Amino acid sequence: MFVSAVTILLSKQWYMCKITSSMGPSGKNLDYFWNLLKFLRKHDAEESDPYLINLEAIIISICKEKCIEYLQLE
C-alpha cells in the first residue's frame, strides 16, 4: 500500500484511474487489470458485457481507495 503518485483522469463518462508509480504488487496488478479491461473493450464491442462492467467497477473502486489513502498520507 505504498503509493507514491496517483493520477485520476475523467474522460467522457469513464473514470480512468492510473497508479503511475507504486511499490509492491498492488499498483502493478491494478495496471495489469486496467490494461486488460482496455484490451477487452477494444476487441469486444459489446458495451453491456456484465463481466467487463463488473471488472471496471472493481478497478475503479480499488483506485478510489488508493487515491484516498494517498491523499491521507500527504
Secondary structure, DSSP 8 states (H G I E B T S, - for coil): -EEEEEEEEEETTEEEEEEEEEESHHHHHHHHHHHHHHHHHHH---TT-HHHHHHHHHHHHHHHHHHHHHHHH-
